């Protein structure tokens, strides 16, 4: 009895649910625009490649129509004058068409001698116009109208040109300045313009590494003082340029100016023997009085001879730093340094060194004399003297090592070739010879940089 009641209740519930349920109608989706879908696929190369691959896998032949070729265009140009004064304006007009039909709303650029001067847009009849200022100071200029369509445009670019004569008054400029000026002294420059109208004047004094730029306004003439203290000695190009203004054309004048420096004279004398740890015994004199620095080899010498200085030959150098109006100068002297820390019996070693030094000093002195007298002319300054002293030092080291001593009967190169096998760095040997030959034969003296390089090279021999 209970089973029948349960079955009847279940059937009643099912019938009730069926009576309540009503299926919803199907939803309609907007139709897909095949042409828009194709354009979307073609616009993305990666998507297009994937679509072609997928169609190929399905065995579908997919053919895409090529985009239409851009249509040719033609543009005309007309100027409302055949000649014009520089600084005035002209009206440039023309028409842009494609196969005889006007193109509206297109951008046209106007160029004067290749430089953009105006941008305009065509009207409904394809016409354009632009007012252009002529600021080119040449007898004849080229005015060009250019149509450059944007990427994807159905039209091709085009251009047209016309010539225009430009009238202007020539400007002459004269400058007066010394050909030489002492380093640190002012450079006086006088400028004269014709016609004497108010003009902007630009001045440049410079070379490959340094320059000074000045700009001023003047009417007819101007006097300018140019400082030289922040420059370095050498040859400079002086350029004075006056830009064009209205109907007056531009002008340029040039000349060269040498900024020269005076050389101080340094005299340096030192004792033959120095002891590490003790103050050096030397005297230095500079004319005129300028600041100098003293070096032992390549290290600044302040107070006593450094205790890490090895026993042997060393050079003391006095160097003046460049400061207007004086250039850098240097002087040097050889000393023999005895380092007590490097020898066991100090007193005996010092006595032995003294005896040894006397003989070596005599030989070194003779060698310096041989090197100097072998030169075709006497050194003209302390720089050339030092260059020959460096060579003598190099020859002394190689003479001790080889047993073959230099004589003035040999050229520098002959002796260098003989002892080259004994040099630890042959390149340095020939560099020292080159710098010494420059001092002995060339009309130009070695530079301070070359002298320092030569000293370093002697330590590598």
C-alpha positions as CSV (number, residue, x, y, z in Angstrom):
1,X,0.0,0.0,0.0
2,X,2.8,2.4,0.9
3,X,4.7,1.5,-2.4
4,X,1.6,2.5,-4.5
5,X,1.3,5.8,-2.7
6,X,5.0,6.6,-3.3
7,X,4.8,5.8,-7.0
8,X,1.7,7.9,-7.4
9,X,3.4,10.9,-5.7
10,X,6.4,10.6,-8.0
11,X,4.3,10.6,-11.1
12,X,2.4,13.6,-9.9
13,X,5.6,15.6,-9.3
14,X,6.9,14.7,-12.8
15,X,3.7,15.8,-14.5
16,X,3.7,19.1,-12.5
17,X,7.3,19.8,-13.6
18,X,6.5,19.1,-17.3
19,X,3.5,21.5,-17.1
20,X,5.7,24.3,-15.7
21,X,8.8,24.0,-18.1
22,X,8.7,26.0,-21.3
23,X,11.7,25.9,-23.7
24,X,13.3,29.3,-24.6
25,X,13.3,30.3,-28.3
26,X,16.7,30.2,-30.1
27,X,18.9,33.3,-30.0
28,X,19.7,35.0,-33.3
29,X,23.3,36.2,-33.9
30,X,24.0,39.1,-36.3
31,X,25.3,37.9,-39.6
32,X,29.1,38.2,-40.2
33,X,30.3,40.6,-42.9
34,X,32.6,38.4,-45.0
35,X,34.3,41.4,-46.7
36,X,35.1,43.0,-43.3
37,X,36.4,39.7,-42.0
38,X,38.6,39.3,-45.1
39,X,40.0,42.9,-44.7
40,X,40.8,42.1,-41.0
41,X,42.7,39.0,-42.0
42,X,44.6,40.7,-44.7
43,X,45.6,43.6,-42.4
44,X,47.5,41.2,-40.1
45,X,50.3,39.2,-41.8
46,X,50.5,36.6,-39.0
47,X,46.7,36.1,-39.1
48,X,46.7,35.9,-42.9
49,X,49.5,33.2,-42.8
50,X,47.6,31.2,-40.2
51,X,44.4,31.5,-42.3
52,X,46.1,30.3,-45.5
53,X,47.7,27.4,-43.7
54,X,44.4,26.4,-42.1
55,X,42.6,26.6,-45.5
56,X,45.3,24.5,-47.1
57,X,44.8,21.8,-44.4
58,X,41.0,21.8,-45.2
59,X,41.7,21.5,-48.9
60,X,40.1,24.9,-49.7
61,X,41.6,27.0,-52.5
62,X,41.9,30.6,-51.0
63,X,42.4,33.4,-53.5
64,X,42.9,37.0,-52.2
65,X,42.4,39.9,-54.6
66,X,45.5,42.2,-54.9
67,X,44.9,45.8,-53.8
68,X,44.4,48.3,-56.6
69,X,47.4,50.1,-58.0
70,X,47.9,53.7,-56.9
71,X,46.7,56.2,-59.4
72,X,49.2,58.7,-60.9
73,X,48.9,62.4,-60.0
74,X,50.0,65.7,-61.5
75,X,50.7,69.0,-59.8
76,X,51.3,72.4,-61.3
77,X,53.1,75.4,-59.9
78,X,52.9,79.1,-60.6
79,X,54.6,82.1,-58.9
80,X,53.2,85.6,-59.0
81,X,56.6,87.1,-59.8
82,X,59.7,86.3,-61.8
83,X,62.1,88.2,-59.5
84,X,61.9,89.4,-55.9
85,X,64.0,91.2,-53.3
86,X,65.4,89.0,-50.6
87,X,63.2,89.2,-47.5
88,X,60.0,89.7,-49.4
89,X,57.1,87.2,-50.0
90,X,55.7,85.6,-53.1
91,X,52.4,83.7,-53.8
92,X,52.8,80.1,-55.0
93,X,49.7,78.5,-56.5
94,X,48.8,75.4,-58.5
95,X,46.4,72.5,-59.0
96,X,46.6,68.8,-58.0
97,X,44.8,66.3,-60.2
98,X,44.6,62.5,-60.9
99,X,43.8,61.5,-64.4
100,X,42.3,65.0,-64.9
101,X,40.2,65.0,-61.8
102,X,40.9,67.4,-59.0
103,X,42.1,66.0,-55.6
104,X,40.6,67.8,-52.6
105,X,41.9,67.8,-49.1
106,X,45.4,66.7,-50.0
107,X,48.5,68.2,-48.3
108,X,51.0,70.0,-50.5
109,X,54.5,71.2,-49.3
110,X,56.4,74.1,-50.8
111,X,60.2,74.1,-50.7
112,X,62.7,76.8,-51.5
113,X,66.0,75.4,-52.7
114,X,65.1,72.1,-51.0
115,X,64.2,73.7,-47.6
116,X,60.5,73.4,-46.5
117,X,58.9,76.9,-46.5
118,X,55.1,76.3,-46.3
119,X,52.5,73.5,-46.1
120,X,49.0,73.9,-47.5
121,X,45.8,71.8,-48.3
122,X,44.0,71.6,-51.7
123,X,40.4,72.9,-51.9
124,X,37.4,71.1,-53.5
125,X,38.8,72.0,-57.0
126,X,42.3,70.7,-56.2
127,X,43.8,74.1,-56.0
128,X,46.4,75.2,-53.4
129,X,48.1,78.4,-52.6
130,X,50.9,79.4,-50.1
131,X,52.6,82.7,-49.3
132,X,56.4,82.1,-49.0
133,X,59.1,84.3,-47.6
134,X,62.3,84.3,-49.7
135,X,65.3,84.4,-47.3
136,X,67.9,82.8,-49.6
137,X,70.7,85.1,-50.8
138,X,71.5,83.5,-54.2
139,X,70.8,85.0,-57.6
140,X,68.4,82.2,-58.6
141,X,66.4,79.8,-56.4
142,X,64.3,76.8,-57.1
143,X,60.7,76.8,-55.7
144,X,59.1,73.3,-55.6
145,X,55.6,72.1,-54.9
146,X,55.6,68.5,-53.6
147,X,52.7,66.1,-53.1
148,X,53.6,63.1,-50.9
149,X,50.5,61.0,-50.1
150,X,50.3,59.0,-46.8
151,X,51.0,55.3,-46.8
152,X,48.0,53.3,-48.1
153,X,46.8,56.2,-50.2
154,X,45.4,55.3,-53.6
155,X,47.5,58.1,-55.2
156,X,51.1,58.4,-56.3
157,X,53.4,61.3,-55.4
158,X,54.2,64.2,-57.7
159,X,56.1,67.4,-57.8
160,X,56.6,70.5,-59.9
161,X,59.3,73.3,-59.9
162,X,59.7,76.9,-61.0
163,X,62.7,79.3,-60.9
164,X,62.8,82.7,-59.2
165,X,65.4,85.4,-59.4
166,X,66.5,87.0,-56.1
167,X,67.7,90.5,-55.8
168,X,69.9,91.8,-52.8
169,X,72.6,94.2,-52.0
170,X,76.1,92.6,-51.5
171,X,77.8,93.3,-48.1
172,X,81.5,93.7,-47.8
173,X,83.4,93.1,-44.6
174,X,86.9,94.0,-43.6
175,X,88.7,92.8,-40.5
176,X,91.9,93.9,-38.8
177,X,93.7,91.7,-36.3
178,X,97.4,90.9,-35.4
179,X,98.9,87.8,-36.9
180,X,100.5,87.0,-33.6
181,X,99.4,87.6,-30.0
182,X,101.1,86.6,-26.8
183,X,99.3,83.9,-24.8
184,X,97.1,85.5,-22.2
185,X,97.2,88.9,-23.9
186,X,93.9,90.3,-25.4
187,X,93.4,89.9,-29.2
188,X,92.1,93.2,-30.6
189,X,89.8,92.8,-33.6
190,X,88.4,95.7,-35.7
191,X,85.5,95.1,-38.1
192,X,84.1,97.4,-40.8
193,X,80.9,96.8,-42.8
194,X,79.6,98.3,-46.0
195,X,76.8,99.3,-46.3
196,X,76.9,100.6,-42.7
197,X,73.6,99.3,-41.5
198,X,72.9,97.7,-38.1
199,X,73.8,94.0,-38.4
200,X,74.4,91.0,-36.3
201,X,78.1,90.0,-36.2
202,X,79.2,86.4,-35.3
203,X,82.8,85.8,-34.4
204,X,84.6,82.4,-34.1
205,X,88.2,82.0,-32.9
206,X,89.1,78.3,-32.9
207,X,91.1,75.3,-34.1
208,X,90.4,71.5,-34.1
209,X,90.1,71.3,-30.3
210,X,89.1,74.7,-28.8
211,X,87.0,77.6,-29.9
212,X,85.5,80.9,-28.6
213,X,82.2,82.2,-30.0
214,X,81.1,85.8,-29.7
215,X,78.0,87.6,-31.1
216,X,77.1,91.3,-31.1
217,X,75.2,94.0,-32.9
218,X,77.0,96.8,-34.6
219,X,76.3,99.6,-37.2
220,X,79.0,100.0,-39.7
221,X,82.0,99.1,-37.5
222,X,82.9,97.4,-34.3
223,X,86.0,96.8,-32.1
224,X,86.2,93.6,-30.1
225,X,88.6,92.3,-27.5
226,X,89.0,88.5,-27.4
227,X,90.6,86.9,-24.3
228,X,93.3,84.2,-25.0
229,X,94.1,83.1,-21.4
230,X,91.7,80.1,-21.6
231,X,93.1,78.9,-25.0
232,X,96.3,77.0,-25.6
233,X,99.2,78.3,-27.7
234,X,98.9,77.4,-31.4
235,X,97.4,78.5,-34.7
236,X,93.8,79.6,-34.7
237,X,91.3,80.4,-37.5
238,X,89.5,83.7,-37.0
239,X,86.1,83.9,-38.8
240,X,83.8,86.9,-38.8
241,X,80.3,86.2,-40.3
242,X,77.5,88.7,-40.9
243,X,74.1,86.9,-41.7
244,X,71.8,88.3,-44.4
245,X,69.2,90.8,-43.2
246,X,66.3,91.9,-45.4
247,X,67.7,93.2,-48.7
248,X,71.3,93.0,-47.5
249,X,73.3,89.9,-48.3
250,X,75.6,88.0,-45.9
251,X,79.4,88.3,-45.8
252,X,82.3,86.4,-44.3
253,X,86.0,87.3,-43.6
254,X,88.7,85.0,-42.4
255,X,92.3,85.0,-41.3
256,X,94.7,83.0,-39.1
257,X,96.2,84.1,-35.7
258,X,99.1,82.5,-33.9
259,X,98.9,82.5,-30.1
260,X,102.5,82.2,-29.0
261,X,104.0,81.5,-25.6
262,X,107.3,82.4,-24.0
263,X,109.6,79.7,-22.7
264,X,111.1,80.1,-19.2
265,X,114.7,79.0,-18.7
266,X,115.4,76.4,-16.0
267,X,118.9,75.7,-14.6
268,X,119.3,72.5,-12.5
269,X,122.4,71.3,-10.8
270,X,122.6,68.3,-8.5
271,X,125.2,66.4,-6.5
272,X,126.7,63.3,-8.1
273,X,125.5,60.9,-5.4
274,X,122.3,60.8,-3.4
275,X,121.4,58.6,-0.5
276,X,117.8,57.2,-0.1
277,X,116.2,58.5,3.0
278,X,118.1,61.8,3.0
279,X,117.2,65.2,1.4
280,X,118.5,65.6,-2.1
281,X,121.3,68.0,-2.8
282,X,120.3,70.1,-5.8
283,X,119.8,73.7,-6.8
284,X,117.3,75.0,-9.4
285,X,116.9,78.4,-10.9
286,X,114.0,79.6,-13.1
287,X,114.0,82.8,-15.2
288,X,111.5,84.3,-14.9
289,X,110.2,83.1,-11.6
290,X,107.4,80.6,-12.2
291,X,106.1,77.7,-10.2
292,X,108.0,74.4,-10.8
293,X,107.7,70.8,-9.7
294,X,110.6,68.5,-9.0
295,X,110.6,64.8,-10.0
296,X,112.8,61.8,-9.3
297,X,112.2,59.7,-12.4
298,X,108.4,59.9,-12.9
299,X,107.6,60.4,-9.2
300,X,107.2,63.8,-7.5
301,X,110.2,64.5,-5.2
302,X,109.1,66.0,-1.9
303,X,111.5,66.0,1.0
304,X,113.9,63.1,1.2
305,X,114.8,60.6,-1.5
306,X,112.2,57.8,-1.2
307,X,113.4,54.7,0.6
308,X,112.0,52.5,-2.2
309,X,114.4,54.1,-4.7
310,X,116.7,51.3,-5.9
311,X,120.5,51.7,-6.0
312,X,121.5,53.0,-9.4
313,X,121.3,55.9,-11.8
314,X,118.3,58.2,-11.6
315,X,117.3,61.5,-13.1
316,X,116.1,64.6,-11.2
317,X,113.8,66.7,-13.3
318,X,112.5,70.3,-12.7
319,X,109.3,71.0,-14.7
320,X,107.4,74.2,-14.9
321,X,103.6,74.0,-15.6
322,X,102.2,76.0,-18.5
323,X,100.7,79.3,-17.4
324,X,100.1,82.4,-19.6
325,X,102.3,83.7,-21.1
326,X,104.8,80.9,-20.4
327,X,104.8,77.5,-21.9
328,X,106.0,74.4,-20.0
329,X,109.8,73.9,-19.6
330,X,112.0,71.2,-18.1
331,X,115.6,70.6,-17.0
332,X,117.2,67.4,-15.7
333,X,120.4,66.1,-14.0
334,X,121.7,62.6,-13.4
335,X,122.5,61.4,-9.9
336,X,123.6,58.0,-8.5
337,X,121.3,56.9,-5.7
338,X,122.7,54.6,-2.9
339,X,120.0,52.8,-1.0
340,X,121.5,51.5,2.4
341,X,118.5,49.1,2.8
342,X,119.6,47.1,-0.3
343,X,123.1,46.4,0.9
344,X,124.4,44.5,3.9
345,X,127.5,46.6,4.9
346,X,126.4,50.2,4.5
347,X,129.7,51.9,5.0
348,X,131.7,49.6,2.9
349,X,129.1,49.7,0.2
350,X,128.9,53.5,0.2
351,X,132.7,53.7,-0.1
352,X,132.6,51.1,-2.9
353,X,129.8,53.0,-4.6
354,X,131.6,56.3,-4.3
355,X,134.6,54.8,-6.0
356,X,132.5,53.1,-8.6
357,X,130.4,56.2,-9.2
358,X,133.4,58.3,-9.9
359,X,134.4,56.0,-12.7
360,X,130.9,55.8,-14.0
361,X,130.3,59.5,-13.8
362,X,133.4,60.1,-15.9
363,X,132.3,57.6,-18.5
364,X,128.7,59.0,-18.5
365,X,130.1,62.6,-18.9
366,X,132.2,61.5,-21.8
367,X,129.3,59.7,-23.4
368,X,127.1,62.8,-23.1
369,X,129.8,64.9,-24.8
370,X,130.1,62.3,-27.6
371,X,126.4,62.3,-28.3
372,X,126.1,66.1,-28.3
373,X,129.1,66.7,-30.5
374,X,127.9,64.1,-33.0
375,X,124.9,66.3,-33.7
376,X,125.2,68.6,-36.7
377,X,124.4,71.7,-34.6
378,X,124.4,72.6,-31.0
379,X,121.1,72.3,-29.0
380,X,119.0,75.5,-29.3
381,X,117.2,75.1,-25.9
382,X,117.0,73.0,-22.8
383,X,114.4,70.7,-24.4
384,X,116.8,69.7,-27.1
385,X,119.6,69.3,-24.5
386,X,117.4,67.0,-22.5
387,X,116.5,64.9,-25.6
388,X,120.3,64.3,-26.3
389,X,120.8,63.6,-22.6
390,X,118.1,60.9,-22.7
391,X,119.8,59.3,-25.7
392,X,123.1,59.4,-23.8
393,X,121.5,57.6,-20.9
394,X,120.1,54.9,-23.2
395,X,123.4,54.4,-24.9
396,X,125.1,54.2,-21.5
397,X,122.8,51.4,-20.3
398,X,123.3,49.4,-23.5
399,X,127.0,50.1,-23.5
400,X,127.4,48.6,-20.1
401,X,125.4,45.6,-21.1
402,X,127.1,45.0,-24.4
403,X,130.6,46.3,-23.7
404,X,130.4,48.4,-26.9
405,X,130.6,52.1,-26.2
406,X,129.3,54.9,-28.4
407,X,131.7,57.1,-30.4
408,X,130.9,60.2,-32.4
409,X,132.3,58.5,-35.4
410,X,129.1,56.5,-35.5
411,X,125.6,57.9,-36.3
412,X,122.9,57.4,-33.7
413,X,121.2,54.8,-35.9
414,X,124.4,52.9,-36.5
415,X,125.2,52.5,-32.8
416,X,121.5,51.7,-32.1
417,X,121.6,48.9,-34.7
418,X,124.8,47.5,-33.1
419,X,123.3,47.3,-29.5
420,X,119.7,46.6,-30.4
421,X,120.1,42.8,-29.5
422,X,120.9,43.9,-25.9
423,X,117.8,46.1,-25.5
424,X,115.0,44.6,-23.5
425,X,112.5,46.7,-25.6
426,X,113.9,47.5,-29.0
427,X,110.9,49.6,-29.9
428,X,111.7,52.0,-26.9
429,X,115.3,52.2,-28.1
430,X,114.3,53.4,-31.6
431,X,111.7,55.8,-30.1
432,X,114.5,57.4,-28.0
433,X,116.7,57.7,-31.1
434,X,113.8,59.3,-33.1
435,X,113.3,62.0,-30.4
436,X,117.0,62.7,-30.2
437,X,117.3,63.0,-34.0
438,X,114.3,65.4,-34.0
439,X,116.3,67.6,-31.5
440,X,119.5,67.3,-33.5
441,X,118.3,67.6,-37.1
442,X,114.7,68.9,-37.3
443,X,113.8,72.6,-37.2
444,X,111.2,71.6,-34.6
445,X,112.1,70.8,-31.0
446,X,110.6,67.7,-29.2
447,X,107.6,68.4,-27.1
448,X,107.5,67.9,-23.3
449,X,105.3,64.9,-23.8
450,X,107.9,63.3,-26.0
451,X,110.7,64.0,-23.5
452,X,108.7,62.3,-20.7
453,X,108.0,59.4,-23.1
454,X,111.8,59.1,-23.8
455,X,112.6,59.0,-20.1
456,X,110.1,56.2,-19.5
457,X,111.6,54.3,-22.5
458,X,115.1,54.4,-21.0
459,X,113.8,52.5,-18.0
460,X,112.5,49.8,-20.3
461,X,115.8,49.1,-21.9
